[in-house]
């Protein structure tokens, strides 16, 4: 496993933080919240995919199915 996944998640976090700050300064708090939720969903999708791969590896190692 590379460090690229950690860098992707960190990049998403930094990008979302910058966009949220810009939107809050222009008075669009509702859009800032939607951007935050979108960033959270994208990050959770990445993490869920990694957890699925981990569970598949565990199943293969212990030959559960």
VENSUL-V420641 format. One record per pair of residues at least 24 apart in sequence whose C-alpha atoms are under 7 Angstrom apart, sorted by the first residue. I is the first residue (numbers start at 1). J is the second residue. D is the distance in whole Angstrom. If there is no record, write none. Layout:
i-><I & I>
j-><J & J>
d-><D & D>
This chain:
i-><9 & 12>
j-><43 & 39>
d-><6 & 7>
